[in-house]
Amino acid sequence: MIRLVPTPRGIPFAAGVVLASGAGTRVGASLNKVYLPLAGRRIVSWSIGSFARVPAIGAIVLVVRPQDDELVKAVLEHEVDGAAVEVVHGGRTRQESELRALRHLATRIDENVIDAVLIHDAARPLVTPALINAVLASAREHGGAMPGLAADDIHAAGEGDLLAGRPDGTVVRAQTPQGFRARPLLEAYEQAAREGFEGTDTASVMERFSSLPVRWVPGEERNFKVTYPHDLVVAEQVLTSAR
Ligand SMILES: C[C@](O)(CO)[C@H](O)COP(=O)(O)O
């Protein structure tokens, strides 16, 4: 049975936020894709399970849609092996959902009980505890961290169907969990909300509203986002071949 291990008194711990409040329609299912079955559990349960296996993670917040409450109940009762999961209702956008999770953690962030927060797509069920640890270590050391896969193809920018130049520097494909020191993260999200800024992911909000550097750490090929039906087949193969 997996249980979150409480960290010794006085030592701050990290929180994992698992985002499950999108609609996830591209996979073509009649329900939110993160509740689809995958190797004996639902997609979201695998994501939660990876966070629950990291001793430095002392709180897991699951952000859900209110209409999925019954599914959430079933997941938490039967599929997370006793992990303590705090449930928060999400907002209209990814960013609003993240802000709600951060506000839920705000007291513990203010009291320095939580020093870092990692935000993860529930739809990336193959994330490993090793990657979570790598992101956390880099976030604590540098301020912010994002897993990325270095793009091995040549990249060109496009405007409509016209080529519009070549991106400078290294191009990486962004993954989650994206991790940050907790207080600057909460402050950046509050400022983004006041200014009506809508980013693409957590790192984009931090790039805009925080002076902390965001480092990228090597992501994992297996940590893909289940988006299309084919992704489910691949994820099932990865999990069943690992048994
Ligand atoms: C954050 C992300 O996973 C980076 O690749 C991605 O942007 C999430 O996309 P979604 O459409 O919000 O699931």
The ligand as a MOL file (V3000), in Angstrom:
LIG
                    3D

  0  0  0     0  0            999 V3000
M  V30 BEGIN CTAB
M  V30 COUNTS 13 12 0 0 0
M  V30 BEGIN ATOM
M  V30 1 C 1.6010 21.8080 -20.3030 0
M  V30 2 C 1.7130 20.9160 -21.5060 0
M  V30 3 O 1.6460 19.5740 -21.1220 0
M  V30 4 C 3.0770 21.1530 -22.1330 0
M  V30 5 O 3.2690 20.3570 -23.2380 0
M  V30 6 C 0.6220 21.1790 -22.4870 0
M  V30 7 O 0.6990 22.4900 -22.9310 0
M  V30 8 C -0.7550 20.8780 -21.9300 0
M  V30 9 O -1.7270 21.0100 -22.9240 0
M  V30 10 P -3.2830 20.8960 -22.5720 0
M  V30 11 O -3.9680 21.1050 -23.8750 0
M  V30 12 O -3.5630 21.9480 -21.5410 0
M  V30 13 O -3.4930 19.5130 -22.0370 0
M  V30 END ATOM
M  V30 BEGIN BOND
M  V30 1 1 1 2
M  V30 2 1 2 3
M  V30 3 1 2 4
M  V30 4 1 2 6
M  V30 5 1 4 5
M  V30 6 1 6 7
M  V30 7 1 6 8
M  V30 8 1 8 9
M  V30 9 1 9 10
M  V30 10 2 10 11
M  V30 11 1 10 12
M  V30 12 1 10 13
M  V30 END BOND
M  V30 END CTAB
M  END
